[in-house]
Amino acid sequence: MTIAIIGAGASGMAAAITAAASGRNQVLLFERQARVGKKLSATGNGRCNLTNRQTNPGRYHGNNPDFVRFALELFPPNKVLDFFQTLGLYTVTEADGKVYPYSDQANSVVDVLRFGLNRRNLQLLTGTEIVSVKKTSGGFRLKDSCGQFWESEALIVACGGAAGTKLGGGLSGYQLLRSLGHHCTKLSPSLVQLKTDPALVRGLKGVRANAGLRLTINGTLAATAWGEVQFTDYGVSGPAVFEISRTAATADGTVLHLDLLPGQSADELLSALCIRISRFPTLEAGDLLTGILHNRLGRMLVGACGIPISAPLTVLSWEQLNAVVEKCHGFVLPITGNMGMDGAQVTAGGIVTREFNPETLQSRIVPGLYACGEVLDIDGDCGGFNLQWAWASGLLAGQVLKENES
């Protein structure tokens, strides 16, 4: 059987390697960029959080997130890691379940996948963009941007999503599947940096803090998270922000509430500040939170309470101290937008999953057509869950075609 796969990202490479494991299959893997796995090389700040051992369907989103169940049960994280072990990749698991290459380099993941693609019956065609697909009596006829035609009996669309446009994200997968009769939900960025009033955060660029996060929409609690927040010149970023960004990106009237000392009560903090004043009465107000929070963050919070930074600690009133405590536990940032698909790691939305069989990933509309990975209406939480879906769905589609060899 000749199998065409469009997209040499995570899911496409997993599908290609698996399908080509049958020597009787001929696999054509098309990648429009000059090299494979460009987006994969940039994941996890270049470390590549390739899966998470705490994966379950509850970590996924979409109109039908349970669509992931069969693929994840057939190829859970340990099976995915078995796949990578056969390719020669060493991995390490962190305490929170995140799995990274032992080398701590995303390129190690891409390199072993390239080794896996090196098969006689697998033709890798980089720099080749498929611009149209037609269903034929014998399968599919693909046309590339140079006008060349390719024939296949089966087709897997693994083009990825619209997120990360600078790394190869785009709309081609959605367009190709829509041309074959499929439908697409609304697309929005997920795992994306959020914008706020820059005047509130500009002086904090580069500052990191552990915080409890609450996201409200028109005053109603919509999402919560805990973890690292990174301040930027336009707003906030970091793993904890990514956790709530999907909700923030799809609604108006959103406000982010940061508890910058989630492990300490207001009374405990107030007591600590009173002790500081009694012990160091000559310090300035700008040093009130020194040793508790990042210096720049502490000074900004004090100033945001209307307290002159140079004022002696001894002149601070009880009301001013309580205002600082309240600000530490409730730093409020109205959300004005997000960094869009260019800045997003993942696309929320995609091709409607009810149009595909979750046990094979074959189209219910077009026989012989399969889809896997981010192009479908499935997106996961931050922490390796999106790559786990990419591997599992790619392995499933490849396995189905390996077993259906003809």
C-alpha positions in Angstrom: 0.0 0.0 0.0 1.2 3.5 -0.8 0.6 5.9 2.1 1.0 9.6 1.8 1.5 11.6 5.0 1.3 15.4 4.9 3.4 17.0 7.7 6.6 15.8 9.3 6.0 17.2 12.7 5.5 15.0 15.8 2.4 13.1 14.8 3.4 12.8 11.2 6.8 11.3 11.9 5.3 8.9 14.5 2.8 7.8 11.9 5.4 7.4 9.1 7.8 5.4 11.2 5.0 3.1 12.4 3.4 2.6 9.0 6.7 2.0 7.3 7.5 -0.8 9.8 5.6 -3.0 7.4 8.0 -3.6 4.5 5.1 -3.9 2.1 4.0 -0.4 2.6 5.5 2.5 0.7 5.3 5.7 2.6 5.6 9.2 1.2 6.2 11.9 3.9 5.7 15.5 2.8 7.1 18.4 4.7 6.8 22.0 3.3 9.7 23.3 5.4 13.4 22.6 4.6 13.7 20.2 7.6 11.6 18.0 9.8 10.5 18.8 13.4 11.3 22.5 13.4 8.5 23.3 15.8 9.4 20.2 17.9 13.0 21.5 18.2 11.7 24.7 19.9 9.3 23.1 22.4 9.9 23.4 26.1 12.4 26.2 25.6 14.5 23.8 23.6 14.3 21.0 26.1 11.2 19.2 24.7 8.7 18.0 27.4 7.8 15.0 25.2 5.1 13.5 27.4 3.7 13.4 30.9 3.2 10.3 32.9 0.0 11.8 34.5 -1.8 11.9 31.2 -5.5 11.3 31.3 -8.5 12.4 29.1 -9.3 15.1 31.6 -6.2 17.0 30.6 -7.7 17.7 27.1 -10.1 20.1 25.6 -12.3 20.5 22.5 -16.0 19.9 21.7 -15.4 16.2 22.4 -12.3 15.8 24.5 -13.1 12.1 25.2 -12.2 11.5 21.6 -8.6 11.1 22.9 -9.4 8.1 25.2 -8.9 5.2 22.8 -5.5 6.5 21.5 -4.3 7.3 24.9 -5.3 3.9 26.3 -3.6 2.1 23.4 -0.5 4.3 23.5 -0.1 5.7 27.0 3.1 7.5 28.0 4.9 4.3 28.8 4.2 2.9 25.3 5.3 6.2 23.8 8.5 6.0 25.7 9.0 2.4 24.5 8.7 3.7 21.0 11.4 6.3 21.7 13.6 3.7 23.4 13.6 1.6 20.2 14.9 4.7 18.4 17.7 5.1 21.0 16.4 8.0 23.1 17.3 8.2 26.8 14.7 10.1 28.9 14.3 11.3 32.4 11.1 11.8 34.4 10.7 14.7 36.8 8.7 14.7 40.0 5.6 16.2 38.4 5.4 13.5 35.7 7.0 15.6 32.9 9.4 13.6 30.7 12.4 15.1 29.0 15.3 13.7 26.9 18.1 12.9 29.2 20.3 15.2 27.1 18.0 18.1 28.0 18.0 18.9 24.3 14.9 18.9 22.0 17.2 18.2 19.1 17.9 14.7 20.5 14.2 13.9 20.0 14.2 15.2 16.5 17.5 13.4 15.7 16.2 9.9 16.7 13.0 10.5 14.8 15.1 11.2 11.7 17.0 8.0 12.3 13.6 6.2 12.4 12.6 7.8 9.1 15.7 6.3 7.4 14.0 3.3 5.7 14.1 2.0 2.2 10.3 2.1 1.9 9.9 5.6 3.3 10.6 8.7 1.1 11.0 11.9 3.0 10.2 15.0 0.8 11.2 18.2 2.6 10.6 21.5 0.9 7.5 20.0 -0.7 4.2 21.7 0.1 1.0 19.9 -0.8 -1.5 22.5 -2.1 -4.5 20.3 -3.1 -5.8 16.8 -2.6 -8.4 15.0 -4.7 -10.2 11.7 -3.9 -9.8 9.2 -6.7 -11.2 5.7 -7.3 -7.9 4.2 -6.3 -7.2 6.6 -3.4 -5.9 10.1 -3.5 -4.1 12.4 -6.0 -1.9 15.1 -4.3 -0.5 18.2 -6.0 2.5 20.0 -4.7 3.4 23.7 -5.1 5.6 22.9 -8.0 2.8 21.3 -10.0 3.9 17.8 -9.5 1.3 15.1 -8.8 1.6 12.2 -6.4 -0.7 9.1 -6.0 -1.5 7.2 -2.8 -4.0 4.6 -1.6 -4.2 6.1 1.9 -3.7 9.6 3.2 -2.8 10.9 6.7 -3.1 14.6 7.3 -0.8 15.6 10.1 -0.1 19.2 9.2 -0.4 20.5 12.8 -2.3 23.6 13.8 -2.2 27.3 13.2 -0.2 28.1 16.3 3.5 29.0 16.1 3.4 30.5 12.7 7.1 31.4 12.8 7.9 27.8 13.4 5.7 26.4 10.6 2.2 26.6 12.0 -0.5 27.3 9.4 -3.9 26.7 8.0 -3.0 24.2 5.3 -4.2 21.1 7.1 -7.6 22.6 7.8 -7.9 23.7 4.2 -7.0 20.4 2.8 -9.5 18.5 5.0 -12.2 21.0 4.4 -11.7 20.5 0.6 -12.5 16.8 1.2 -15.7 17.6 3.0 -14.7 18.0 6.6 -15.6 20.9 8.9 -13.6 23.0 11.2 -14.4 24.7 14.5 -13.4 28.2 15.5 -9.6 28.4 16.0 -8.0 30.4 18.8 -4.6 30.4 20.5 -3.9 28.3 23.5 -0.8 28.1 25.8 -0.2 31.7 24.9 1.2 34.8 26.6 -1.4 37.3 27.8 -1.4 41.1 27.4 -2.2 43.6 30.1 -1.9 47.3 30.5 1.9 47.6 29.9 2.1 50.4 32.5 1.4 47.9 35.2 4.1 45.4 34.2 6.8 47.2 32.1 9.1 47.7 35.1 8.9 43.9 35.9 10.2 42.6 32.6 12.1 39.4 33.3 10.8 39.0 36.9 9.5 35.5 37.8 7.3 34.6 40.7 5.4 31.6 42.0 1.8 32.6 42.4 -1.8 31.3 42.7 -3.8 32.5 39.7 -7.6 33.2 39.4 -9.1 34.2 36.1 -12.5 35.9 36.3 -14.8 36.7 33.4 -17.2 39.6 34.1 -16.7 38.9 37.8 -17.3 35.2 37.7 -14.5 32.7 38.4 -13.6 30.9 35.2 -10.2 29.2 35.8 -7.5 28.7 38.4 -3.9 27.7 38.3 -0.7 27.7 40.4 2.9 27.9 39.4 5.5 30.2 37.8 4.5 33.5 36.3 6.9 35.5 34.1 6.4 39.2 33.7 7.1 40.7 30.3 7.0 44.2 28.8 3.5 43.5 27.4 1.9 41.4 30.2 2.5 37.9 31.7 3.8 34.6 30.5 5.0 31.4 32.1 3.6 27.9 32.7 0.8 28.9 35.1 -0.4 31.6 32.7 -0.5 29.1 29.9 -2.8 26.9 32.0 -5.5 29.6 32.0 -4.7 31.2 28.6 -7.1 29.0 26.7 -10.0 30.4 28.7 -8.7 34.0 28.6 -8.2 33.8 24.8 -11.8 32.9 24.1 -13.6 35.5 26.3 -13.9 39.2 26.9 -14.0 40.9 30.2 -11.2 38.7 31.7 -9.2 39.8 34.8 -6.2 38.0 36.2 -5.8 37.9 40.0 -2.4 37.0 41.3 -1.8 35.7 44.8 2.0 36.3 45.1 2.2 34.6 48.5 -0.3 31.7 48.2 1.4 29.7 51.0 1.0 32.5 53.6 -2.1 34.0 55.1 -2.8 37.7 55.2 -2.4 37.7 59.0 1.0 35.9 58.8 2.3 38.4 56.2 1.0 41.4 58.2 2.8 40.1 61.3 6.0 39.6 59.4 5.9 43.2 58.1 5.3 44.5 61.5 8.3 42.6 62.8 10.4 44.1 60.0 9.4 47.6 60.8 10.2 47.1 64.5 13.7 45.6 63.8 14.7 47.9 60.9 12.9 51.2 61.5 15.4 53.1 59.3 14.7 51.2 56.1 12.7 52.8 53.3 9.3 51.7 52.3 10.8 50.3 49.1 12.5 47.6 51.2 9.3 46.5 53.0 9.0 43.3 50.9 12.8 42.7 50.3 13.6 39.1 51.0 10.0 38.1 50.6 9.4 38.9 46.9 11.7 39.9 44.0 13.0 43.4 44.8 11.5 45.0 41.7 8.2 43.3 42.3 8.1 44.3 46.0 8.9 47.9 45.1 6.2 48.0 42.5 3.6 46.6 44.8 4.4 49.2 47.5 4.3 52.0 45.0 1.0 50.6 43.6 -0.5 51.2 47.0 0.3 54.9 46.8 3.2 54.7 49.2 6.4 56.8 48.4 9.2 54.3 48.0 11.6 56.6 50.0 9.3 57.0 53.0 10.7 55.6 56.3 9.0 52.4 57.4 8.1 54.0 60.7 5.7 56.4 59.1 3.6 53.7 57.4 0.0 53.6 58.7 -1.9 50.5 59.6 -4.1 51.1 56.6 -1.1 51.3 54.3 0.4 48.0 55.6 -3.0 46.3 55.1 -3.1 47.7 51.6 0.3 46.1 50.8 -0.8 42.8 52.2 -4.0 42.9 50.1 -1.9 43.8 47.0 0.4 40.8 47.6 -2.5 38.4 47.8 -4.5 40.1 45.1 -2.5 41.8 42.3 -5.1 42.5 39.7 -4.3 42.6 36.0 -7.2 43.2 33.5 -6.4 41.2 30.4 -6.4 43.2 27.2 -5.5 40.4 24.7 -3.0 37.8 23.9 0.0 37.3 21.7 -2.0 35.5 19.0 -1.2 32.5 16.9 2.4 33.7 16.4 3.1 33.4 20.2 0.9 30.4 20.9 2.2 26.9 21.5 -1.0 25.2 20.6 -4.2 25.8 18.6 -7.6 25.4 20.4 -10.2 24.2 18.0 -9.7 22.3 14.7 -11.3 19.7 12.5 -14.5 18.3 14.0 -13.7 15.0 15.7 -17.1 13.4 15.3 -16.3 13.1 11.6 -13.5 10.6 12.5 -13.5 7.2 14.1 -11.6 7.5 17.4 -10.4 3.9 17.2 -8.7 4.3 13.8 -8.6 8.0 13.2 -10.1 7.3 9.8 -12.6 9.7 8.3 -16.2 8.8 8.5 -16.7 10.8 5.3 -13.8 9.8 3.0 -12.6 6.2 3.2 -8.8 5.9 3.3 -8.4 9.4 4.8 -6.9 9.8 8.3 -6.0 12.8 10.5 -3.9 13.0 13.7 -2.3 15.5 16.0 -3.1 19.2 16.4 -5.1 19.6 13.2 -8.0 17.9 15.0 -10.2 19.7 17.6 -8.1 18.5 20.5 -5.7 20.5 22.7 -4.1 19.7 26.0 -2.9 21.4 29.1 0.6 22.7 29.5 3.1 20.0 30.6 3.7 17.5 27.8 0.1 16.6 27.2 -0.1 18.0 23.7 2.9 16.1 22.5 1.5 13.0 24.1 -1.6 13.4 22.0 0.6 13.9 18.9 2.6 10.8 19.5 -0.4 8.6 20.5 -2.6 9.7 17.6 0.3 9.4 15.1 1.2 6.0 16.3 -2.5 4.9 16.2 -2.9 6.1 12.6 0.3 4.5 11.5 -0.5 1.2 13.3 -3.9 1.0 11.6 -2.3 1.3 8.2 0.5 -1.1 9.2 -2.0 -3.7 10.1 -4.1 -3.0 7.0 -1.2 -3.5 4.6 -2.0 -4.9 1.2 
